[in-house]
Amino acid sequence: MTAAEILTLVASLIAGEPEAPNFPNLVAGTADPAHATKITPCNRPVAPAEIEGQTVICGTVEVPEDHANPDGRKMNLSWIVYKSHSLSPAPDPVVYLHGGPGGGTVRTVNAVSRYFDHLRQRRDIISFDQRGVDASAPDMDCFGTIADNLDESVRSIAGEDLPDLPVDFARDCLKEIAGRGVDITEINTTQNALDVGAVMAALGYPEYNIYGVSYGTKLTLEVMRQEIPGIRAIVLDGVAPPQVQLYDQLITPYANSFDNTFGPCERDPVCAAAYPDITARFYALLDQMTETPVEVLGQPYAAIQLFLHLKGRNDRRSQNPNKLSTYLPLMVTQLEQGDTTLLTQIVSGDLPPKVTGESLVAQARAVGLSGNEQALVVAATTAAQVIEANGTMAREAIRQLENDIAADRAHVGLAELFDDVLEEAIQALETREARLAVARDYLNLRFAAPEKTTLLDLVAAHFDGSVRTQLTTLTQAMSDADVIRVFELIGLDNQALEDGVEGDFEAYLYACQEDYVGGFNSAEGFQEETRSLPFGPLFGAVLAEEIPAFFTVCNEVFTPVPRDNWLEPVESAQPVLLMNGEIDVQTSGAWGAVAAATLSNSRNLVFPESGHGTILFSQCARDITAAYIEDPDGRIDTSCIADLRAPVMLPDGTMHQLPL
């Protein structure tokens, strides 16, 4: 952040209640009478990346539960609009269709802001939580079920293995949701696709572009199948075609990522001579380490740990200019000989090497810079460290200022005080059973009407003496606004518990109803597919035996709801750019080509050293997507993709550049 940006943010925070001068069309109301919209406060924190009402605005749009019955039950979808940085923006925004299924975006304002900043140079960005997901799913919150399974839920979040919890929770949660009149069969990708058109019409964008990631690519393909109007250009990033048995093939992308890691070496004469048959040797090494783990940092280190460590390359936070693939062929060779030098450096985080002030100073000495030149290196790196520290301090100060001002403006003194005293009183109860009992009743207030008598009943049921007197006095002193705020805090206080337990349930709602159909995905199919992968027999058996809970939940709790053509390839002539990461372990880098086979106006790109969501891994991917959306029918320069291929370290320690 620059000094000017910091001053602008602080000025906006202290100026008064946020308005929306930059969003006149949204403040005016819905652009489509069939779908009512409402402006709502954005989820905190908005700062330091955004200014509510100036750079970002949030709200809800009403859509039918079943688009075939527009006069029936309604649901509200939560959305965010990020204003373009341009003073002369293009009229067609980019709508981001998030992955999952489950795990929305509306509660993470700053994350979406960072991911799509490169597209905001010319266009507004729109994001909304899909039906049944996070902020678009208030009726889907199973607080009663969490309360009934509170002890198990807390233990599960803490990491304890409770194999029966997913089935029990899903079954009870479905009953709780049904009691509110929700038809879960309408939580599906076809309805989601129709929601896209409804949201964009209500927000006043007759023409728009789509950026789908992961499950969002499957949703985008369904939008194309349904021929939703108004679409100008489409990007699919981390492609999940409906015709691929995604759940049978949960492990397949891992094998593809390893093939893509070692394959470039095998195709290069120099690397192949140094590391012959390196891919097969890697898979054999997994078998060897399954039977006989090595010792790393004083602890046994088995094949599954190496497998999971390499999975971390799929994490956007693992980005580094010197990629891990550089060292893996030599690491395999060393481990075959019982040498754990490179593996230890990788596990400890010393490889790939990180650029730090200390490393630059050491490099300056190594290349023979003069004393004065070395001093300038020290001065520059020290200044950089100070800038980074000050930037962090400024961001944290702005976040705290935002929270404090929001609390002051909400006039929630008594509500916050009651919440704090209640928390202390619960912690002071003598037994775990007593604490769990009051926590259960507290959770069950999530859908209760906000009334003082309800709070007084809670206090009387669980506390006595001076604690009861204090909580009762606070309750009786509250205004109606204070009471409403207490009930809002019930949801906020338990958000982490809800997210930790319900996250998988949101995925089950979609997967179990529409992908677990007619044997298309099954536990038997998962085992058969996993055993067919090139892992050795020992390690392959380890992976195949760990049947995901998904299959048990789908088989025992949900009823499949098949839909015509849902699992068929999508055929379309709309302009589409498909983006795939070579080391993506969630959606295989090969699946883009599968989808592209029936998309006549598509371009399929594969990016080296990129995981799930290619724009998170390179400026090359970001620039290509920006160029494509600017001119979907024009020529795109993709030459930067070749520069992403990492070099390989040869046995003598020298680096050899591999071709694309």
C-alpha positions in Angstrom: 0.0 0.0 0.0 1.2 3.5 -0.8 1.0 6.4 1.6 -1.7 8.0 -0.5 -3.8 4.8 -0.4 -3.5 4.5 3.3 -4.6 8.1 3.8 -7.6 7.6 1.5 -8.7 4.5 3.3 -8.5 6.2 6.7 -10.3 9.3 5.4 -13.1 7.0 4.1 -13.4 5.2 7.4 -13.8 8.3 9.6 -16.0 10.2 7.2 -19.3 8.7 8.3 -21.7 6.0 7.3 -20.7 4.3 4.0 -22.6 5.4 1.0 -22.6 4.1 -2.6 -21.8 7.0 -4.9 -20.1 4.8 -7.4 -22.9 2.3 -7.8 -26.0 4.5 -8.7 -27.6 1.7 -10.7 -27.5 -0.8 -7.8 -28.7 1.7 -5.2 -31.7 2.5 -7.5 -32.9 -1.1 -7.1 -33.2 -4.1 -9.3 -32.9 -3.8 -13.1 -35.2 -6.8 -13.4 -38.6 -6.7 -11.7 -38.7 -10.5 -11.5 -35.7 -10.5 -9.1 -35.7 -8.1 -6.2 -32.3 -6.8 -5.0 -31.3 -5.3 -1.6 -28.1 -3.5 -0.6 -26.6 -5.0 2.6 -23.4 -4.4 4.6 -20.4 -6.2 3.3 -18.8 -8.8 5.5 -15.8 -7.5 7.5 -13.0 -6.9 6.9 -13.5 -4.8 3.7 -10.4 -2.7 4.4 -7.6 -2.4 3.7 -8.1 -3.6 0.1 -11.6 -2.0 -0.5 -13.8 0.9 0.6 -17.4 0.0 1.0 -19.7 2.0 -1.2 -16.8 3.4 -3.2 -14.9 0.4 -4.6 -17.2 -2.5 -3.5 -20.8 -2.9 -2.7 -22.7 -6.0 -1.3 -26.3 -7.2 -1.4 -28.8 -9.9 -2.1 -31.0 -10.9 -5.1 -34.1 -12.9 -4.9 -34.5 -16.0 -7.1 -37.0 -18.8 -7.3 -36.1 -22.0 -5.5 -37.3 -23.6 -8.8 -36.9 -21.5 -11.8 -39.6 -23.6 -13.5 -42.0 -22.3 -10.9 -41.2 -18.5 -10.6 -44.2 -17.9 -8.3 -43.1 -20.5 -5.8 -40.8 -20.4 -2.8 -37.9 -17.9 -3.1 -34.3 -17.8 -1.9 -31.9 -14.9 -1.5 -28.4 -15.1 -3.1 -25.6 -12.9 -1.6 -23.5 -11.0 -4.1 -20.6 -8.5 -4.3 -19.7 -6.0 -7.0 -16.2 -4.8 -7.3 -15.9 -1.6 -9.2 -13.4 -1.4 -12.1 -10.3 0.6 -11.5 -10.8 2.3 -14.8 -12.5 5.7 -15.1 -13.8 4.4 -18.5 -14.6 0.7 -17.9 -15.9 -1.7 -20.4 -19.6 -2.2 -20.0 -19.4 -6.0 -19.8 -18.2 -7.2 -16.3 -16.6 -10.5 -15.3 -18.7 -12.7 -13.1 -16.7 -15.2 -11.0 -18.3 -18.6 -10.5 -16.5 -20.1 -7.5 -15.4 -23.6 -6.9 -16.6 -26.3 -4.4 -19.3 -27.3 -4.6 -19.6 -25.3 -1.4 -17.4 -22.8 0.2 -18.5 -19.4 -1.1 -16.8 -16.1 -1.6 -19.0 -13.3 -0.2 -17.4 -13.6 3.2 -13.9 -13.2 1.8 -14.1 -9.8 0.2 -10.4 -9.2 0.1 -9.5 -12.6 -1.3 -11.6 -12.1 -4.4 -10.3 -8.6 -4.7 -6.7 -9.9 -4.9 -7.4 -12.8 -7.2 -9.1 -10.7 -10.0 -7.3 -7.4 -9.6 -5.8 -7.9 -13.1 -9.2 -8.0 -14.7 -10.5 -5.0 -12.7 -8.3 -2.7 -14.8 -11.0 -2.7 -17.4 -14.1 -4.3 -15.9 -16.3 -4.7 -12.8 -16.0 -8.0 -11.1 -19.1 -9.7 -9.7 -19.1 -12.7 -7.3 -22.0 -14.4 -5.6 -22.4 -17.4 -3.3 -24.2 -20.2 -5.1 -27.5 -21.5 -3.7 -27.2 -23.7 -0.6 -23.7 -22.2 0.0 -22.4 -20.0 2.8 -23.9 -16.5 2.7 -26.6 -17.7 0.2 -27.7 -20.4 2.6 -29.2 -19.0 5.8 -31.9 -21.6 5.8 -29.3 -24.4 5.3 -27.5 -23.7 8.6 -27.9 -26.8 10.7 -27.3 -25.2 14.1 -29.7 -27.6 15.8 -27.8 -30.5 14.4 -24.5 -29.0 15.5 -26.0 -28.5 18.9 -27.1 -32.1 19.1 -23.6 -33.3 18.0 -21.7 -30.5 19.7 -19.2 -32.7 21.5 -18.4 -34.7 18.4 -18.3 -31.6 16.2 -15.7 -29.9 18.4 -13.6 -33.0 18.6 -13.8 -33.5 14.8 -12.6 -29.9 14.2 -9.8 -30.5 16.7 -8.6 -33.3 14.4 -10.1 -36.4 16.1 -11.2 -39.2 13.6 -14.9 -39.8 14.1 -15.9 -42.0 11.2 -19.6 -42.0 12.0 -20.0 -38.2 12.4 -20.3 -37.4 8.6 -23.2 -39.8 8.1 -25.0 -38.9 11.4 -24.5 -35.2 10.8 -25.7 -35.3 7.2 -28.8 -37.4 8.1 -29.8 -35.1 11.0 -29.0 -31.9 9.0 -31.3 -33.0 6.1 -34.1 -33.5 8.6 -33.5 -30.1 10.1 -33.5 -28.4 6.7 -36.6 -30.2 5.5 -38.4 -28.9 8.7 -37.9 -25.4 7.3 -39.6 -26.3 4.0 -36.5 -26.3 1.9 -36.5 -28.6 -1.2 -32.9 -29.9 -1.4 -33.6 -31.4 -4.8 -33.4 -27.9 -6.1 -29.9 -27.5 -4.9 -28.3 -28.4 -8.1 -26.1 -27.1 -10.9 -29.0 -26.7 -13.4 -30.7 -24.2 -11.0 -27.3 -22.6 -10.3 -26.9 -22.0 -14.0 -30.3 -20.3 -14.2 -29.3 -18.2 -11.1 -26.4 -16.8 -13.1 -28.7 -15.2 -15.6 -31.0 -14.0 -12.9 -28.3 -12.3 -10.9 -26.7 -10.6 -13.9 -30.1 -9.4 -15.1 -31.1 -8.0 -11.6 -27.7 -6.2 -11.3 -28.2 -4.6 -14.7 -25.6 -6.2 -16.9 -27.2 -7.4 -20.1 -23.8 -8.6 -21.4 -21.0 -10.2 -19.3 -18.1 -12.5 -19.2 -17.7 -15.6 -17.0 -14.6 -16.8 -15.1 -15.3 -20.2 -13.7 -12.8 -22.1 -11.4 -13.0 -25.8 -10.4 -16.7 -26.6 -9.7 -17.3 -23.2 -11.2 -16.1 -24.6 -14.6 -18.7 -27.3 -14.3 -21.3 -24.7 -13.5 -20.1 -22.6 -16.4 -20.4 -25.5 -18.8 -24.0 -26.0 -17.6 -24.7 -22.3 -18.3 -23.5 -23.0 -21.8 -25.6 -26.1 -22.1 -28.7 -24.0 -21.0 -27.8 -21.2 -23.4 -28.2 -18.5 -20.8 -28.3 -15.2 -22.7 -25.8 -12.3 -22.5 -22.5 -14.2 -22.4 -19.6 -12.6 -24.3 -16.6 -14.7 -23.4 -15.8 -17.6 -21.0 -12.7 -18.7 -19.1 -12.6 -22.1 -17.5 -9.7 -22.4 -15.0 -9.1 -25.8 -13.4 -11.5 -27.7 -15.6 -14.0 -30.2 -14.2 -16.1 -31.5 -17.1 -19.4 -33.2 -16.2 -18.6 -36.3 -18.2 -15.5 -37.1 -16.0 -16.1 -39.3 -13.0 -14.6 -36.8 -10.7 -15.1 -38.8 -7.5 -13.9 -42.1 -8.8 -10.9 -40.1 -10.1 -10.0 -38.3 -6.9 -6.4 -39.6 -6.9 -6.0 -39.5 -10.7 -4.9 -35.8 -10.8 -2.1 -36.7 -8.4 -0.6 -39.3 -10.8 -1.0 -36.8 -13.7 0.8 -34.1 -11.7 3.7 -36.5 -11.0 3.8 -37.5 -14.7 3.9 -33.8 -15.6 6.7 -33.3 -13.1 9.1 -35.9 -14.3 7.9 -36.2 -18.0 9.8 -33.1 -19.2 13.0 -34.6 -17.9 12.4 -37.8 -19.8 11.7 -35.9 -23.0 15.0 -34.0 -22.7 18.1 -35.9 -23.8 20.4 -34.3 -21.2 18.0 -34.8 -18.3 17.0 -38.3 -19.5 20.7 -39.3 -19.6 21.2 -38.0 -16.1 18.0 -39.5 -14.7 16.9 -42.5 -16.9 13.3 -43.8 -16.3 12.9 -41.2 -13.6 9.1 -41.4 -13.5 9.0 -45.1 -12.9 11.8 -44.8 -10.4 9.7 -42.2 -8.4 6.7 -44.6 -8.2 9.0 -47.4 -7.2 10.5 -45.1 -4.5 7.0 -44.6 -3.1 6.7 -48.4 -2.6 10.1 -48.5 -1.1 9.3 -45.8 1.4 5.9 -47.4 2.2 7.7 -50.5 3.3 10.7 -48.8 4.9 10.4 -45.1 5.8 13.5 -43.0 5.9 14.5 -40.7 8.8 14.0 -36.9 8.3 14.7 -34.4 11.1 14.9 -37.3 13.6 11.4 -38.7 12.7 10.3 -41.5 10.4 9.2 -40.2 7.0 7.0 -42.6 4.9 5.8 -42.4 1.3 2.4 -40.9 2.3 4.2 -38.0 3.9 6.2 -37.3 0.7 3.0 -37.7 -1.3 1.2 -35.1 0.9 4.3 -32.8 0.8 4.3 -32.7 -3.0 0.5 -32.1 -2.9 1.4 -28.8 -1.3 2.7 -27.5 -4.6 -1.0 -27.2 -5.5 -1.3 -24.5 -2.8 -1.0 -21.0 -4.2 1.0 -20.1 -1.1 3.8 -22.5 -2.3 4.7 -20.2 -5.2 8.4 -19.5 -5.6 10.5 -18.5 -8.6 12.7 -21.6 -8.1 10.2 -24.4 -8.3 10.3 -27.6 -6.3 10.3 -29.6 -9.5 13.9 -28.5 -10.1 15.2 -30.7 -7.3 12.9 -33.7 -7.4 14.9 -36.0 -9.9 18.0 -35.6 -7.8 16.0 -36.1 -4.6 14.7 -39.4 -6.0 18.3 -40.5 -6.9 19.5 -39.6 -3.4 16.7 -41.5 -1.7 17.3 -44.6 -3.7 20.8 -44.5 -2.2 19.6 -43.8 1.3 20.7 -40.2 1.2 18.1 -37.8 2.6 20.0 -34.5 2.1 17.7 -32.9 -0.4 14.5 -34.3 1.1 15.5 -32.8 4.5 16.1 -29.4 2.9 12.7 -29.6 1.2 10.8 -30.7 4.3 12.5 -28.0 6.4 11.6 -25.3 3.9 15.2 -24.6 2.8 14.3 -25.6 -0.7 13.2 -24.1 -3.0 15.5 -21.2 -1.7 13.7 -18.1 -0.7 14.8 -14.6 -1.6 15.6 -12.7 1.7 17.8 -9.8 2.6 20.3 -12.2 4.1 20.5 -14.3 1.0 21.0 -11.2 -1.2 23.8 -10.0 1.0 25.5 -13.4 0.8 25.0 -13.4 -2.9 26.6 -10.0 -3.2 29.7 -11.2 -1.4 29.8 -14.4 -3.4 29.8 -12.5 -6.8 32.6 -10.2 -5.6 30.8 -6.9 -5.3 33.0 -4.1 -3.8 32.6 -3.0 -0.2 30.6 0.1 -1.1 28.3 -2.0 -3.4 27.7 -4.5 -0.6 26.8 -1.7 1.7 24.2 -0.4 -0.8 22.8 -4.0 -1.0 22.5 -4.0 2.8 20.8 -0.6 2.8 18.3 -1.5 0.1 17.4 -4.8 1.7 17.1 -3.2 5.2 14.8 -0.5 3.7 12.7 -3.2 2.0 12.3 -5.1 5.3 11.2 -1.8 7.1 8.7 -1.1 4.3 7.2 -4.6 4.6 6.9 -4.3 8.4 5.4 -0.8 8.2 2.9 -2.0 5.5 1.8 -4.9 7.7 1.4 -2.6 10.7 -0.6 -0.1 8.5 -2.9 -2.9 7.2 -3.6 -4.2 10.7 -4.2 -0.7 12.1 -6.8 -0.1 9.3 -8.5 -3.4 9.9 -8.8 -2.7 13.6 -10.0 0.9 12.9 -12.7 -0.5 10.6 -13.9 -3.0 13.2 -13.9 -0.4 16.0 -15.8 2.2 13.9 -18.3 -0.4 12.7 -19.0 -1.5 16.4 -19.4 2.1 17.5 -21.9 2.9 14.7 -23.9 -0.2 15.4 -24.4 0.9 19.0 -23.9 -2.6 20.3 -22.4 -1.9 23.7 -24.8 -3.9 25.8 -25.1 -6.7 23.3 -21.3 -7.1 23.1 -21.1 -6.9 26.9 -23.8 -9.6 27.3 -22.0 -11.8 24.8 -18.6 -11.4 26.6 -20.1 -12.0 30.1 -22.0 -15.1 28.8 -18.8 -16.5 27.3 -16.9 -16.0 30.6 -19.8 -17.6 32.5 -19.9 -20.7 30.2 -16.1 -21.1 30.6 -16.5 -20.9 34.4 -19.0 -23.8 34.7 -17.5 -26.7 36.6 -18.1 -29.6 34.2 -17.7 -30.2 30.5 -21.3 -31.5 30.4 -22.6 -28.2 31.8 -20.6 -26.2 29.3 -21.8 -28.3 26.4 -25.5 -28.1 27.7 -25.5 -24.3 27.6 -23.6 -24.2 24.3 -26.3 -26.5 22.8 -29.1 -24.2 23.9 -27.1 -21.1 22.7 -26.7 -22.6 19.3 -30.4 -23.5 19.1 -31.2 -19.8 19.4 -29.9 -19.3 15.8 -33.3 -19.5 14.3 -35.3 -18.2 17.3 -37.1 -14.9 17.3 -34.9 -12.2 18.9 -36.8 -11.7 22.2 -35.7 -10.8 25.8 -37.7 -13.7 27.3 -35.7 -16.2 25.2 -32.4 -14.9 26.6 -33.8 -14.8 30.1 -34.9 -18.4 29.8 -31.4 -19.4 28.6 -29.8 -17.6 31.6 -32.3 -19.1 34.1 -31.8 -22.7 32.8 -28.0 -22.7 33.2 -26.8 -20.2 35.8 -27.5 -19.1 39.3 -26.2 -16.7 41.9 -24.4 -13.5 41.0 -23.8 -14.7 37.4 -27.6 -15.1 36.8 -28.2 -11.7 38.3 -25.6 -10.0 36.2 -26.8 -11.6 32.9 -30.5 -11.0 33.8 -29.8 -7.3 34.6 -27.9 -6.9 31.3 -30.8 -8.5 29.4 -33.5 -6.4 31.0 -31.5 -3.2 30.2 -31.2 -4.0 26.5 -33.1 -2.1 23.8 -34.8 -3.9 21.0 -31.7 -3.2 18.8 -29.4 -4.7 21.5 -31.5 -7.9 21.6 -31.4 -8.2 17.8 -27.6 -7.7 17.9 -27.2 -10.5 20.5 -29.0 -12.9 18.2 -26.7 -11.7 15.3 -23.7 -12.5 17.5 -25.0 -16.1 18.0 -24.4 -16.7 14.3 -21.1 -14.8 14.3 -19.7 -16.5 17.4 -20.3 -19.9 16.0 -19.3 -19.3 12.4 -16.0 -21.2 12.8 -17.9 -24.2 14.2 -20.4 -24.0 11.5 -17.8 -23.7 8.7 -15.7 -26.6 10.2 -18.7 -29.0 10.4 -20.9 -27.9 7.5 -18.3 -27.3 4.8 -18.4 -30.9 3.6 -22.2 -31.0 3.9 -22.5 -28.3 1.2 -20.5 -30.4 -1.1 -22.6 -33.5 -0.4 -25.8 -31.6 -1.3 -24.5 -31.3 -4.9 -22.3 -34.3 -5.4 -24.5 -36.9 -3.8 -27.6 -35.8 -5.6 -26.2 -35.2 -9.1 -22.9 -37.1 -9.4 -23.6 -40.2 -7.5 -26.1 -41.4 -10.0 -26.5 -44.9 -11.6 -23.0 -46.0 -10.6 -21.4 -43.1 -12.3 -19.3 -42.6 -9.1 -18.9 -45.3 -6.5 -16.6 -46.6 -3.8 -15.9 -49.6 -6.0 -15.1 -47.3 -9.0 -12.8 -45.2 -6.8 -10.8 -48.3 -5.7 -10.7 -49.7 -9.2 -9.5 -46.4 -10.7 -6.9 -45.8 -7.9 -5.4 -49.3 -8.2 -5.1 -48.7 -12.0 -2.8 -45.7 -11.5 1.0 -46.1 -12.0 1.8 -46.1 -8.3 3.4 -49.3 -7.1 1.3 -52.1 -5.6 2.1 -51.2 -2.0 1.5 -47.5 -2.1 -1.4 -47.8 -4.5 -3.1 -50.2 -2.0 -2.6 -47.6 0.7 -4.4 -44.9 -1.4 -7.2 -47.3 -2.6 -8.0 -48.5 0.9 -8.7 -45.0 2.2 -12.2 -44.7 0.8 -13.4 -41.1 1.2 -16.4 -40.4 3.6 -18.2 -38.9 0.6 -19.1 -42.4 -0.7 -20.6 -43.6 2.6 -22.6 -40.4 3.0 -23.9 -40.5 -0.5 -24.8 -44.2 -0.3 -26.5 -44.1 3.1 -28.1 -40.7 3.4 -28.9 -39.0 0.1 -31.2 -40.0 -2.8 -29.8 -39.4 -6.2 -31.7 -36.9 -8.4 -30.8 -37.7 -12.0 -31.3 -35.0 -14.7 -31.4 -35.3 -18.5 -28.0 -34.8 -20.1 -26.4 -33.7 -16.9 -23.4 -36.1 -17.2 -23.1 -35.7 -20.9 -20.4 -33.5 -22.7 -21.4 -29.9 -23.3 -21.5 -28.9 -27.0 -21.1 -25.2 -27.8 -19.7 -22.7 -30.3 -19.3 -19.9 -27.7 -15.8 -18.5 -27.3 -14.0 -20.4 -24.5 -10.5 -20.3 -23.0 -9.5 -23.3 -21.0 -6.7 -23.0 -18.4 -5.0 -26.0 -16.8 -2.2 -26.4 -14.3 0.3 -29.2 -14.9 0.7 -29.9 -11.1 -3.0 -29.4 -10.3 -4.1 -32.3 -7.9 -7.8 -31.3 -7.8 -8.6 -31.2 -11.4 -6.3 -32.9 -13.8 -4.4 -30.8 -16.3 -5.6 -33.3 -18.9 -9.3 -32.6 -18.3 -9.3 -29.3 -20.2 -8.7 -31.2 -23.4 -11.7 -33.5 -22.6 -14.0 -30.6 -22.3 -12.6 -28.8 -25.3 -13.3 -31.8 -27.6 -16.9 -30.7 -27.9 -16.4 -26.9 -27.7 -15.8 -25.8 -31.3 -14.6 -22.3 -30.5 -12.2 -23.1 -27.7 -8.5 -22.8 -26.9 -7.0 -25.1 -24.4 -3.8 -24.0 -22.5 -1.6 -25.9 -20.1 0.7 -24.1 -17.7 3.9 -25.6 -16.2 4.5 -25.3 -12.5 0.9 -24.3 -11.9 -1.6 -25.8 -9.6 -5.4 -25.4 -9.1 -6.5 -22.0 -10.5 -3.7 -21.0 -12.8 -4.1 -17.2 -12.3 -2.9 -17.7 -8.7 0.4 -19.1 -9.9 1.8 -16.8 -12.6 1.6 -13.3 -14.1 1.6 -15.2 -17.5 -1.7 -16.8 -16.8 -3.2 -13.5 -15.5 -2.1 -11.6 -18.6 -3.4 -14.2 -21.0 -6.8 -14.2 -19.4 -6.9 -10.4 -19.4 -5.9 -10.3 -23.1 -8.5 -13.0 -24.0 -11.4 -11.2 -22.3 -10.4 -8.0 -23.9 -10.6 -9.6 -27.4 -12.0 -13.1 -27.3 -11.7 -13.6 -31.1 -8.3 -12.0 -31.4 -4.8 -13.5 -31.4 -3.3 -14.2 -28.0 0.4 -14.2 -27.4 1.0 -17.3 -25.2 4.8 -17.4 -25.5 5.2 -16.6 -21.8 4.0 -20.2 -21.0 7.4 -21.6 -22.1 9.2 -19.4 -19.5 7.3 -21.2 -16.7 9.1 -24.5 -17.3 11.5 -24.9 -14.4 15.1 -26.0 -14.8 16.4 -29.2 -13.4 19.4 -29.7 -11.1 21.8 -32.2 -12.5 23.8 -34.6 -10.3 26.8 -32.2 -10.4 24.7 -29.4 -9.0 24.4 -27.4 -12.2 21.1 -26.2 -13.6 19.8 -27.4 -17.0 16.9 -25.6 -18.6 14.1 -27.9 -19.8 12.1 -27.1 -22.9 8.3 -26.6 -22.8 
